Amino acid sequence: MSANPEPKAPAQAASGPASEAESRNVAEAAREKKWEKESFMRAFFEGSFRLDLLDPPPPPDPEKEARAKPFLDKLREFTERSIDGDAIDREGHVPEDVLDGLRELGAFGIKIPQEYGGLGLSQIAYNKALSIVSARCASTGAFLSAHQSIGVPQPLTRFGTEEQKKKYLPRLAAGALSAFALTEPEVGSDPANLSTTARLSEDGSEWILNGEKLWCTNGPRSELMVVMAQTPPREGIKARKPITAFIVESDWDGVEVAHHCDFMGLKGLSNGVIRFNDVRVPLDNVIWGEGQGLKLALITLNTGRLSLPAFCATAGKGLLEVSRKWAAERVQWGQAIGKHDAVAQLLGRMAADTFAMDAGVELTSAMADAERLDIRLEAAIAKMWHSETAWRVCDDALQIRGGRGYETADSLRARGETPYPVERAMRDLRINLIFEGSSEIMRLFIAREAVDSHLEVAGDMVDPRAPTGRRVTAALRGGLHYAWWYPSRWLGWGSWPRYGKYGRLATHLRFVDRTSRRLARNIFHCMALHGAGLEKRQAVLGRIVEIGAEAFMMTATCIRARQLMEENPEDTSPQELADLFCQQARRRIDDTFRKLFLNDDVRTYSGARSAMEGRYGWLADGLPSVLSEEDLEAQRKHSGKEGSSAPTAPAGAGR
């Protein structure tokens, strides 16, 4: 892999930027449309609380558990001895000897099957391994996660040919770092505008890859990567803009590290811009076939997202430990600060939320291992909810620690105080709300699946692009369907004594049961009110998703608490935490229901449009630009406006 040669402009898609309809069609074509397995959350959004799908939770594989224990013990010992998170954060680099130590333990092949040189362990064991490493250093944990959750091993294990598996999986299991290359400078969540291209050579013997990828985690230090590129449409390939996945080796001619990215947090992360200049890729290095790349990426992310909740739960546990100790030790105004109600409210919520995060990780990991349910919704919900909750927990922890939370661990250490790295945790955690699907994209993804059954019945009825005949047919079909469906969403047994085996938590499960039917009715009401315009009402869709997410987490928390109490009946603390979390979640759900139809969304949207048009530019009057003159000049040149009278960027225009 060459580094920083003379740059070459990346290839651009000949057809130019995709339209809104085109982008929607590309994304829709890549969706997993079939539900071959049952889905707890799909049923929930339809108004059916299928607790039987989760209770009892899938049991772990005893053989895999037995094999996982010695590995996890050795990993914990190595992590405590060899990984210094503060040093890695300070130096901005994970040392090679740390990666070598992880390689020797087999940590880069945790889920790769044993027949290909991996450990062949479960999702549960994998998440525990990530938790152990990230407890010391989130950047080092990201190396393991980016390699195995979204890098080459995951798609190759699921979609690769036997020849591809034999060729690459042993290398990957031995620690050949891998990366996932999808995002581009102009392409984030809109793959229809992908500009990286691959075309067949004149003799048809190989692919010629050109383009540029942004924010490739592990990319600058990787040996292998999965690269998504637009390939020419041709006979037998359905998509008009096919996207294909390729296995690319980093030392091939034409693969360049164009830039190493530096971030707010995860300072030790290896992440950068990777450029491909006429890279020759063998035909055998296509994964799953032409035009299947975007679908491959989305399916890979379904399970790959489960690593982020594990990171978040781990961070929550560490921050709770720091906060509870400080709240008990720090005395102000004659008593421990944790006894002052203002601080106690923060600490109590932290404890409840951390227990819920742990419960969510345990349940979704078990669901992934069992492979008997479709977990695309649960994985997306866990990613969204855990990342947002962990950020709130960290914010509360910093507030409890006060100035010591804002101060770096190195500074605390230098003046003789306990160097709790709360400041580093905040910087490291923030990215979780963005990568592998931002919170906004997660809400849209989940919402699309939440209304899927309604669209199957009456999609043409609310689609202005559908011909009149299809809309009339859909109206008739929808009328017959909803004549029985809607009244049935008012009927159900969500009252005492149902779920009695859960003791004092039964009342919360009965609430979730009722919430399922209430939410299904409200989804129908939203579709009836907004029609085709519902897809534009993203704040409304987000609230629908938030209600479902809170209900799922309530369910996971009750199941986990009951499990723990069955293992140790004398300890009632899990039940206490679950009860507290559920009480708080119920209030959030009720509040969100009220905002479904009584909100300020339209006015806020109008305000945003005015802001973009510059109507509020006077707010920054009198302030200097956050950019230097040199930066402004470079910006004008980059946008092709050199010499124009482009306005000076206002303060805060740093994006």
C-alpha positions as CSV (number, residue, x, y, z in Angstrom):
1,M,0.0,0.0,0.0
2,S,1.5,3.3,-1.0
3,A,1.1,6.4,1.1
4,N,0.3,9.9,0.0
5,P,1.5,9.9,-3.7
6,E,0.4,12.6,-6.0
7,P,-3.4,12.7,-5.7
8,K,-5.7,11.8,-8.5
9,A,-9.3,12.9,-8.7
10,P,-11.7,10.0,-7.9
11,A,-13.9,8.7,-10.6
12,Q,-17.3,10.2,-10.7
13,A,-20.5,8.4,-11.6
14,A,-21.3,9.4,-15.2
15,S,-25.0,10.0,-14.6
16,G,-24.5,12.7,-11.9
17,P,-26.3,13.0,-8.6
18,A,-29.2,10.7,-8.1
19,S,-32.7,12.2,-7.7
20,E,-34.8,11.7,-4.5
21,A,-36.9,9.0,-6.3
22,E,-33.7,7.3,-7.5
23,S,-32.1,7.3,-4.1
24,R,-35.3,5.9,-2.6
25,N,-35.5,3.2,-5.2
26,V,-31.9,2.1,-4.7
27,A,-32.4,1.8,-0.9
28,E,-35.7,0.0,-1.3
29,A,-34.3,-2.5,-3.8
30,A,-31.6,-3.4,-1.2
31,R,-34.0,-4.0,1.6
32,E,-34.5,-7.5,3.0
33,K,-38.2,-7.7,1.9
34,K,-38.9,-11.2,3.1
35,W,-39.5,-12.1,6.7
36,E,-38.6,-15.8,6.6
37,K,-38.3,-16.0,10.4
38,E,-40.5,-14.6,13.1
39,S,-39.7,-11.1,14.5
40,F,-40.6,-10.0,18.0
41,M,-40.5,-6.3,17.1
42,R,-42.3,-6.7,13.8
43,A,-45.2,-8.3,15.6
44,F,-45.0,-5.6,18.3
45,F,-45.4,-2.8,15.8
46,E,-48.4,-4.7,14.3
47,G,-50.1,-4.7,17.7
48,S,-49.1,-8.2,19.0
49,F,-46.9,-8.6,22.1
50,R,-45.3,-12.0,21.5
51,L,-43.4,-12.5,24.8
52,D,-43.4,-16.2,24.0
53,L,-40.7,-15.5,21.4
54,L,-38.3,-14.2,24.0
55,D,-39.3,-16.0,27.2
56,P,-37.5,-18.1,28.1
57,P,-34.6,-16.5,26.4
58,P,-32.5,-18.8,24.1
59,P,-30.0,-20.7,26.2
60,P,-26.3,-20.4,25.4
61,D,-24.4,-23.3,23.8
62,P,-22.7,-25.1,26.7
63,E,-19.8,-26.3,24.5
64,K,-19.1,-22.8,23.2
65,E,-19.4,-21.4,26.7
66,A,-16.8,-23.9,27.9
67,R,-14.4,-23.0,25.1
68,A,-15.0,-19.3,25.7
69,K,-14.0,-19.2,29.4
70,P,-10.3,-19.8,29.1
71,F,-10.1,-17.4,26.2
72,L,-11.9,-14.7,28.0
73,D,-9.8,-15.2,31.1
74,K,-6.5,-14.9,29.1
75,L,-7.9,-11.9,27.3
76,R,-8.7,-10.2,30.6
77,E,-5.3,-10.9,32.0
78,F,-3.6,-9.5,28.8
79,T,-5.8,-6.4,28.8
80,E,-5.1,-5.5,32.4
81,R,-1.3,-6.0,31.8
82,S,-0.8,-4.6,28.4
83,I,-3.4,-2.0,27.4
84,D,-3.0,1.5,28.6
85,G,-6.0,3.5,27.4
86,D,-4.7,6.9,28.5
87,A,-1.4,6.3,26.8
88,I,-3.1,5.3,23.6
89,D,-5.4,8.3,23.7
90,R,-2.3,10.6,24.4
91,E,-0.2,9.1,21.6
92,G,-3.0,8.6,19.1
93,H,-1.9,5.1,18.2
94,V,-2.6,1.5,19.3
95,P,0.9,-0.1,19.6
96,E,1.6,-3.0,17.3
97,D,2.6,-5.2,20.2
98,V,-0.9,-4.8,21.6
99,L,-2.4,-6.0,18.3
100,D,0.2,-8.8,18.2
101,G,-0.9,-9.9,21.7
102,L,-4.5,-10.0,20.6
103,R,-3.5,-11.9,17.5
104,E,-1.7,-14.6,19.6
105,L,-4.9,-15.0,21.7
106,G,-7.0,-15.5,18.6
107,A,-9.0,-12.3,19.3
108,F,-9.3,-11.4,15.6
109,G,-11.1,-14.6,14.8
110,I,-13.6,-14.9,17.7
111,K,-16.6,-15.7,15.5
112,I,-14.8,-17.2,12.5
113,P,-15.6,-21.0,12.3
114,Q,-13.0,-23.3,13.7
115,E,-12.5,-25.1,10.4
116,Y,-11.1,-21.8,9.0
117,G,-8.7,-21.2,11.9
118,G,-11.0,-19.1,14.1
119,L,-12.3,-19.7,17.6
120,G,-15.8,-20.3,16.5
121,L,-17.4,-18.7,19.6
122,S,-20.8,-17.2,20.1
123,Q,-22.1,-13.6,19.8
124,I,-22.3,-13.6,23.6
125,A,-18.6,-14.5,24.0
126,Y,-17.7,-12.0,21.3
127,N,-19.5,-9.2,23.1
128,K,-17.9,-10.2,26.3
129,A,-14.5,-10.0,24.6
130,L,-15.2,-6.5,23.2
131,S,-16.4,-5.4,26.7
132,I,-13.2,-6.6,28.3
133,V,-11.0,-4.8,25.9
134,S,-13.0,-1.6,25.6
135,A,-13.2,-1.3,29.4
136,R,-9.5,-0.4,29.2
137,C,-9.4,1.3,25.7
138,A,-12.3,1.9,23.4
139,S,-9.9,2.5,20.5
140,T,-8.4,-1.0,20.8
141,G,-11.9,-2.4,21.1
142,A,-12.8,-0.7,17.8
143,F,-9.9,-2.5,16.1
144,L,-11.5,-5.9,17.0
145,S,-15.1,-4.7,16.2
146,A,-14.4,-3.0,12.9
147,H,-12.5,-6.1,11.8
148,Q,-15.1,-8.7,12.8
149,S,-18.4,-6.9,13.0
150,I,-18.4,-5.1,9.6
151,G,-15.0,-6.0,8.1
152,V,-14.3,-8.9,5.8
153,P,-14.9,-11.9,8.1
154,Q,-18.7,-11.2,8.6
155,P,-19.8,-10.9,5.0
156,L,-17.3,-13.5,3.8
157,T,-18.5,-16.1,6.4
158,R,-22.2,-15.5,5.4
159,F,-22.0,-14.9,1.6
160,G,-18.6,-16.0,0.4
161,T,-17.8,-19.0,-1.7
162,E,-16.0,-22.0,-0.2
163,E,-12.9,-21.0,-2.2
164,Q,-13.0,-17.4,-0.9
165,K,-13.4,-18.7,2.7
166,K,-10.5,-21.1,2.4
167,K,-8.3,-18.4,0.9
168,Y,-9.0,-15.5,3.3
169,L,-10.6,-16.6,6.5
170,P,-7.5,-18.3,8.0
171,R,-5.5,-15.1,7.3
172,L,-8.2,-13.0,8.9
173,A,-8.5,-15.3,12.0
174,A,-4.7,-15.0,12.4
175,G,-5.0,-11.3,12.7
176,A,-4.8,-9.8,9.2
177,L,-6.7,-6.6,9.8
178,S,-9.7,-5.9,7.6
179,A,-11.9,-2.9,6.9
180,F,-15.3,-2.0,5.4
181,A,-15.3,0.7,2.6
182,L,-18.7,2.1,1.8
183,T,-18.8,5.8,2.8
184,E,-17.5,8.4,0.4
185,P,-16.9,12.2,0.7
186,E,-20.3,12.9,-0.9
187,V,-22.1,9.7,0.1
188,G,-23.1,8.7,3.6
189,S,-26.6,7.2,4.0
190,D,-27.5,7.7,0.3
191,P,-25.7,4.9,-1.7
192,A,-27.4,5.8,-4.9
193,N,-24.8,8.5,-5.3
194,L,-21.9,6.2,-5.0
195,S,-19.0,7.4,-7.2
196,T,-16.5,4.6,-6.7
197,T,-16.8,2.5,-9.9
198,A,-15.7,-0.9,-11.1
199,R,-15.7,-1.9,-14.7
200,L,-14.7,-5.0,-16.5
201,S,-11.3,-5.0,-18.3
202,E,-11.4,-5.1,-22.1
203,D,-10.8,-8.9,-22.1
204,G,-13.3,-9.4,-19.2
205,S,-10.7,-11.1,-17.0
206,E,-10.8,-8.7,-14.1
207,W,-12.4,-5.6,-12.6
208,I,-10.8,-2.2,-12.7
209,L,-11.6,-0.3,-9.5
210,N,-11.5,3.5,-9.2
211,G,-12.7,5.9,-6.5
212,E,-12.2,7.2,-3.0
213,K,-13.6,6.0,0.3
214,L,-13.9,8.1,3.5
215,W,-13.7,7.1,7.2
216,C,-12.5,3.6,6.7
217,T,-12.0,2.3,10.2
218,N,-8.8,0.0,10.2
219,G,-8.3,1.1,6.6
220,P,-4.8,2.6,6.9
221,R,-3.5,-0.5,8.8
222,S,-5.6,-3.1,7.1
223,E,-4.5,-6.0,4.9
224,L,-7.9,-6.7,3.4
225,M,-11.1,-4.7,2.9
226,V,-14.6,-5.0,1.5
227,V,-15.1,-2.3,-1.0
228,M,-18.5,-1.2,-2.4
229,A,-18.5,0.1,-5.9
230,Q,-21.0,0.9,-8.6
231,T,-20.8,-1.6,-11.5
232,P,-22.3,-1.2,-15.0
233,P,-25.9,-2.4,-15.5
234,R,-26.1,-5.3,-17.8
235,E,-28.3,-8.2,-18.7
236,G,-29.2,-10.4,-15.7
237,I,-28.5,-7.6,-13.2
238,K,-31.8,-6.1,-12.0
239,A,-30.6,-2.8,-10.5
240,R,-30.3,0.2,-12.7
241,K,-27.3,1.3,-10.6
242,P,-25.9,-2.0,-9.4
243,I,-23.6,-1.9,-6.3
244,T,-21.2,-4.8,-6.0
245,A,-18.9,-5.9,-3.1
246,F,-15.3,-6.7,-3.7
247,I,-12.5,-8.2,-1.6
248,V,-9.5,-5.9,-2.1
249,E,-6.0,-6.5,-0.8
250,S,-4.3,-3.4,0.5
251,D,-0.9,-4.0,-1.0
252,W,-2.2,-4.2,-4.6
253,D,-1.0,-1.6,-7.0
254,G,-3.2,1.5,-7.0
255,V,-4.5,1.2,-3.4
256,E,-3.4,4.4,-1.5
257,V,-3.8,5.8,2.0
258,A,-4.6,9.3,1.0
259,H,-5.2,10.7,4.5
260,H,-5.2,9.6,8.1
261,C,-8.3,11.1,9.9
262,D,-8.1,12.5,13.4
263,F,-11.2,12.6,15.6
264,M,-12.6,14.1,18.8
265,G,-12.4,10.7,20.5
266,L,-11.1,7.2,19.8
267,K,-7.7,8.8,19.3
268,G,-6.0,5.5,18.8
269,L,-8.4,4.6,15.9
270,S,-6.8,3.8,12.6
271,N,-9.1,5.5,10.1
272,G,-8.6,7.3,6.9
273,V,-9.3,8.1,3.2
274,I,-8.5,5.2,0.9
275,R,-8.1,5.9,-2.8
276,F,-8.3,3.3,-5.6
277,N,-6.6,4.1,-8.9
278,D,-7.1,1.5,-11.6
279,V,-6.9,-1.3,-9.0
280,R,-7.2,-4.7,-10.8
281,V,-9.5,-7.0,-8.9
282,P,-9.8,-10.7,-9.8
283,L,-13.3,-11.8,-10.9
284,D,-13.2,-14.3,-8.0
285,N,-13.1,-11.5,-5.5
286,V,-16.7,-10.5,-5.9
287,I,-18.7,-11.4,-2.8
288,W,-22.2,-12.8,-3.4
289,G,-22.5,-11.7,-7.1
290,E,-22.9,-8.5,-9.1
291,G,-25.4,-6.0,-7.8
292,Q,-25.7,-7.6,-4.4
293,G,-23.3,-5.3,-2.6
294,L,-25.7,-2.9,-0.9
295,K,-27.9,-5.7,0.3
296,L,-24.8,-7.5,1.6
297,A,-23.8,-4.3,3.5
298,L,-27.2,-3.9,5.1
299,I,-27.5,-7.5,6.1
300,T,-23.9,-7.4,7.5
301,L,-24.8,-4.4,9.6
302,N,-27.8,-6.1,11.1
303,T,-25.7,-8.3,13.2
304,G,-22.6,-6.1,13.1
305,R,-24.5,-3.4,15.0
306,L,-24.7,-5.6,18.1
307,S,-21.1,-4.8,19.1
308,L,-22.0,-1.1,19.7
309,P,-24.5,-1.9,22.5
310,A,-21.8,-4.0,24.1
311,F,-19.4,-1.0,24.1
312,C,-22.1,1.2,25.5
313,A,-23.1,-1.1,28.3
314,T,-19.5,-1.5,29.3
315,A,-19.0,2.3,29.3
316,G,-22.1,2.6,31.4
317,K,-20.8,0.1,34.0
318,G,-17.5,1.9,34.3
319,L,-19.1,5.4,34.6
320,L,-21.6,4.1,37.2
321,E,-18.8,2.7,39.3
322,V,-16.9,5.9,39.2
323,S,-20.0,8.0,40.0
324,R,-21.3,5.9,42.8
325,K,-17.9,5.9,44.6
326,W,-17.5,9.7,44.2
327,A,-21.1,10.3,45.2
328,A,-20.5,8.4,48.5
329,E,-17.0,9.8,49.2
330,R,-17.4,13.5,48.2
331,V,-18.8,15.5,51.1
332,Q,-20.4,19.0,50.6
333,W,-22.7,20.9,52.8
334,G,-22.3,18.4,55.6
335,Q,-23.1,15.2,53.7
336,A,-22.1,13.0,50.8
337,I,-23.2,14.6,47.5
338,G,-25.1,11.4,46.6
339,K,-27.5,12.2,49.4
340,H,-28.4,15.5,47.9
341,D,-31.5,14.9,45.8
342,A,-30.2,16.6,42.7
343,V,-27.3,14.3,42.5
344,A,-29.2,11.3,43.6
345,Q,-31.7,11.7,40.7
346,L,-28.8,11.5,38.3
347,L,-27.2,8.5,40.0
348,G,-30.5,6.6,40.3
349,R,-31.2,7.0,36.6
350,M,-27.7,6.0,35.7
351,A,-28.0,2.8,37.6
352,A,-31.4,1.9,36.0
353,D,-30.2,2.8,32.5
354,T,-27.0,0.8,32.9
355,F,-28.9,-2.3,34.0
356,A,-31.2,-1.9,31.0
357,M,-28.2,-1.6,28.6
358,D,-26.7,-4.8,30.1
359,A,-30.1,-6.6,29.7
360,G,-30.4,-5.4,26.1
361,V,-27.0,-6.8,25.2
362,E,-27.7,-10.1,26.9
363,L,-31.0,-10.6,25.1
364,T,-30.0,-9.5,21.6
365,S,-26.8,-11.5,21.8
366,A,-28.7,-14.6,22.8
367,M,-31.2,-14.0,19.9
368,A,-28.4,-13.7,17.4
369,D,-26.8,-17.0,18.6
370,A,-30.1,-18.9,18.5
371,E,-30.7,-17.9,14.8
372,R,-34.4,-18.7,15.1
373,L,-35.7,-15.1,14.9
374,D,-35.2,-12.3,12.5
375,I,-33.4,-9.6,14.6
376,R,-32.9,-6.8,12.1
377,L,-35.3,-4.5,14.1
378,E,-34.0,-5.5,17.5
379,A,-30.3,-4.9,16.4
380,A,-31.2,-1.5,15.0
381,I,-33.2,-0.6,18.1
382,A,-30.3,-1.7,20.4
383,K,-27.8,0.3,18.5
384,M,-29.9,3.4,18.5
385,W,-31.1,3.2,22.1
386,H,-27.9,2.1,23.7
387,S,-25.8,4.7,22.0
388,E,-28.1,7.5,23.1
389,T,-28.5,6.2,26.6
390,A,-24.8,5.7,27.1
391,W,-24.2,9.3,26.0
392,R,-26.8,10.5,28.6
393,V,-25.2,8.3,31.3
394,C,-21.8,9.8,30.5
395,D,-23.1,13.3,30.7
396,D,-24.6,12.5,34.1
397,A,-21.3,11.0,35.2
398,L,-19.4,14.0,34.2
399,Q,-21.8,16.3,36.0
400,I,-21.5,14.2,39.2
401,R,-17.7,14.4,39.0
402,G,-17.9,18.1,38.3
403,G,-14.5,19.7,37.4
404,R,-12.8,16.4,37.9
405,G,-15.0,14.9,35.2
406,Y,-14.0,17.6,32.8
407,E,-10.3,17.3,33.6
408,T,-8.2,14.8,31.7
409,A,-6.9,11.6,33.4
410,D,-3.3,12.7,32.8
411,S,-3.9,16.0,34.6
412,L,-5.6,14.3,37.5
413,R,-2.8,11.8,37.8
414,A,-0.1,14.6,37.7
415,R,-1.6,16.3,40.7
416,G,-2.1,13.1,42.7
417,E,-5.8,12.5,42.2
418,T,-7.4,9.2,41.1
419,P,-7.3,9.4,37.2
420,Y,-10.8,8.3,36.3
421,P,-11.0,8.9,32.5
422,V,-14.5,10.4,32.4
423,E,-13.4,13.1,30.0
424,R,-12.0,10.4,27.6
425,A,-15.1,8.3,27.9
426,M,-17.2,11.3,26.8
427,R,-15.1,11.9,23.7
428,D,-15.0,8.2,22.9
429,L,-18.8,7.6,23.3
430,R,-20.0,10.5,21.1
431,I,-19.3,8.7,17.8
432,N,-21.6,5.8,18.6
433,L,-24.6,8.0,17.8
434,I,-23.2,8.5,14.3
435,F,-21.3,5.6,12.8
436,E,-22.8,2.3,11.6
437,G,-26.1,4.2,11.1
438,S,-26.7,7.5,12.7
439,S,-29.6,7.8,15.2
440,E,-31.6,9.6,12.5
441,I,-31.0,6.9,9.9
442,M,-31.8,4.2,12.5
443,R,-35.1,5.8,13.2
444,L,-36.0,5.9,9.5
445,F,-34.8,2.3,9.0
446,I,-36.9,1.0,11.9
447,A,-39.9,3.1,10.9
448,R,-39.8,1.7,7.4
449,E,-39.9,-1.8,8.8
450,A,-42.5,-0.8,11.4
451,V,-45.0,0.2,8.7
452,D,-44.1,-2.6,6.3
453,S,-47.2,-4.7,6.9
454,H,-49.4,-1.7,6.3
455,L,-47.6,-0.9,3.1
456,E,-48.1,-4.5,1.9
457,V,-51.8,-4.1,2.4
458,A,-52.5,-0.5,1.4
459,G,-49.2,0.9,0.1
460,D,-50.6,1.8,-3.3
461,M,-53.5,3.6,-1.7
462,V,-51.1,6.2,-0.2
463,D,-48.6,6.3,-3.0
464,P,-49.2,9.3,-5.3
465,R,-47.1,7.7,-8.0
466,A,-49.3,4.6,-8.2
467,P,-51.8,4.4,-11.2
468,T,-55.4,5.1,-10.4
469,G,-56.4,1.4,-10.9
470,R,-53.9,0.2,-8.4
471,R,-54.9,2.8,-5.9
472,V,-58.5,1.8,-6.1
473,T,-57.7,-1.9,-5.7
474,A,-55.5,-1.1,-2.7
475,A,-58.3,1.0,-1.2
476,L,-60.7,-2.0,-1.5
477,R,-58.2,-4.4,-0.1
478,G,-57.3,-2.1,2.7
479,G,-60.9,-1.5,3.6
480,L,-61.5,-5.2,4.0
481,H,-58.3,-5.7,6.0
482,Y,-58.8,-2.8,8.4
483,A,-62.4,-3.6,9.0
484,W,-61.3,-6.5,11.2
485,W,-57.7,-5.4,12.0
486,Y,-58.5,-2.1,13.6
487,P,-61.1,-3.2,16.0
488,S,-58.9,-6.1,17.0
489,R,-56.2,-3.6,18.1
490,W,-58.6,-2.5,20.8
491,L,-59.0,-6.0,22.2
492,G,-56.6,-7.9,24.2
493,W,-55.7,-9.1,27.7
494,G,-53.2,-6.7,29.2
495,S,-54.5,-6.8,32.7
496,W,-54.1,-8.7,36.0
497,P,-53.1,-11.5,36.5
498,R,-51.3,-11.9,33.2
499,Y,-47.5,-12.4,33.4
500,G,-47.9,-13.1,37.1
501,K,-44.7,-15.1,37.3
502,Y,-42.8,-11.9,37.0
503,G,-44.0,-10.7,40.4
504,R,-43.9,-7.0,40.9
505,L,-42.6,-6.6,37.3
506,A,-45.7,-8.1,35.8
507,T,-47.5,-4.7,35.8
508,H,-44.8,-3.4,33.5
509,L,-45.2,-6.2,31.0
510,R,-48.9,-5.7,31.0
511,F,-48.2,-2.0,30.2
512,V,-46.0,-3.1,27.3
513,D,-48.8,-5.5,26.1
514,R,-51.2,-2.6,26.0
515,T,-48.6,-0.3,24.5
516,S,-48.2,-2.7,21.5
517,R,-51.9,-2.4,20.5
518,R,-52.0,1.4,21.3
519,L,-48.9,2.0,19.1
520,A,-50.4,-0.1,16.2
521,R,-53.5,2.0,16.3
522,N,-51.5,5.2,16.3
523,I,-49.4,4.0,13.4
524,F,-52.7,3.5,11.5
525,H,-53.9,7.0,12.6
526,C,-50.7,8.6,11.4
527,M,-50.9,6.8,8.0
528,A,-54.6,7.9,7.7
529,L,-53.8,11.5,8.7
530,H,-50.6,12.1,6.6
531,G,-51.0,9.6,3.8
532,A,-48.0,9.6,1.4
533,G,-46.7,12.6,3.3
534,L,-45.9,10.4,6.3
535,E,-42.4,9.5,4.9
536,K,-41.6,13.3,5.1
537,R,-42.8,13.5,8.8
538,Q,-39.6,12.1,10.1
539,A,-40.1,13.5,13.6
540,V,-43.4,11.6,13.8
541,L,-41.8,8.4,12.6
542,G,-39.0,8.9,15.1
543,R,-41.5,9.0,18.0
544,I,-43.2,5.8,16.8
545,V,-39.7,4.2,16.9
546,E,-38.9,5.6,20.3
547,I,-42.0,4.1,21.8
548,G,-41.2,0.7,20.3
549,A,-37.6,1.0,21.5
550,E,-38.5,1.8,25.1
551,A,-41.1,-1.0,25.1
552,F,-38.4,-3.5,23.9
553,M,-36.0,-2.4,26.5
554,M,-38.6,-2.7,29.2
555,T,-39.2,-6.3,28.0
556,A,-35.5,-7.1,28.0
557,T,-35.0,-5.6,31.5
558,C,-37.9,-7.6,33.0
559,I,-36.6,-10.8,31.4
560,R,-33.0,-10.2,32.6
561,A,-34.2,-9.4,36.2
562,R,-36.2,-12.5,36.4
563,Q,-33.3,-14.6,35.1
564,L,-30.9,-13.2,37.7
565,M,-33.4,-13.7,40.5
566,E,-33.9,-17.3,39.5
567,E,-30.1,-17.7,39.8
568,N,-29.9,-15.9,43.2
569,P,-33.4,-15.6,44.8
570,E,-31.8,-13.8,47.9
571,D,-30.7,-10.8,45.8
572,T,-33.6,-8.6,44.9
573,S,-31.5,-5.8,43.5
574,P,-32.1,-6.8,39.8
575,Q,-35.8,-6.5,40.4
576,E,-35.4,-3.1,42.0
577,L,-33.4,-1.8,39.1
578,A,-35.8,-3.2,36.5
579,D,-38.8,-1.7,38.4
580,L,-37.1,1.7,38.5
581,F,-36.1,1.6,34.8
582,C,-39.6,0.5,33.8
583,Q,-41.3,3.3,35.8
584,Q,-39.1,5.9,34.0
585,A,-39.6,4.3,30.6
586,R,-43.4,4.3,31.0
587,R,-43.4,8.0,31.6
588,R,-41.3,8.5,28.5
589,I,-43.6,6.4,26.5
590,D,-46.7,8.3,27.7
591,D,-45.1,11.6,26.9
592,T,-44.0,10.5,23.4
593,F,-47.6,9.3,22.7
594,R,-48.9,12.8,23.5
595,K,-46.4,14.3,21.1
596,L,-47.4,12.1,18.2
597,F,-50.2,14.5,17.2
598,L,-49.6,17.5,19.5
599,N,-46.2,18.9,18.5
600,D,-44.3,21.8,17.0
601,D,-42.8,19.8,14.1
602,V,-44.2,22.0,11.2
603,R,-43.2,25.3,12.9
604,T,-39.7,23.9,13.7
605,Y,-39.3,22.7,10.1
606,S,-40.2,26.1,8.9
607,G,-37.6,27.6,11.2
608,A,-35.0,25.3,9.8
609,R,-35.8,26.3,6.3
610,S,-35.5,30.0,7.2
611,A,-32.1,29.3,8.9
612,M,-30.8,27.6,5.8
613,E,-31.9,30.5,3.7
614,G,-30.0,32.9,5.9
615,R,-32.9,34.7,7.4
616,Y,-31.3,34.4,10.9
617,G,-27.8,35.3,9.8
618,W,-27.9,38.4,11.9
619,L,-27.5,36.2,14.9
620,A,-23.8,36.0,14.1
621,D,-23.3,39.7,13.3
622,G,-20.1,41.2,14.7
623,L,-18.4,37.9,15.3
624,P,-15.3,36.8,13.4
625,S,-15.4,33.6,11.3
626,V,-14.3,30.4,12.9
627,L,-12.2,29.8,9.7
628,S,-9.0,31.6,8.9
629,E,-8.6,33.6,5.6
630,E,-6.5,30.7,4.2
631,D,-9.3,28.2,5.0
632,L,-11.9,30.5,3.5
633,E,-9.8,30.9,0.3
634,A,-9.3,27.1,0.1
635,Q,-13.1,26.6,0.5
636,R,-13.8,29.0,-2.3
637,K,-11.4,27.2,-4.6
638,H,-12.8,23.8,-3.7
639,S,-16.3,24.9,-4.5
640,G,-15.3,26.5,-7.8
641,K,-16.0,30.0,-6.7
642,E,-12.6,31.5,-6.7
643,G,-12.8,35.2,-7.2
644,S,-16.6,35.2,-6.5
645,S,-18.2,37.3,-3.9
646,A,-19.0,34.3,-1.7
647,P,-20.1,35.5,1.8
648,T,-17.8,35.0,4.8
649,A,-18.7,32.0,6.8
650,P,-20.5,33.0,10.0
651,A,-19.2,31.9,13.4
652,G,-20.0,28.3,14.1
653,A,-20.0,27.3,10.4
654,G,-17.5,24.6,11.0
655,R,-19.1,21.9,9.0
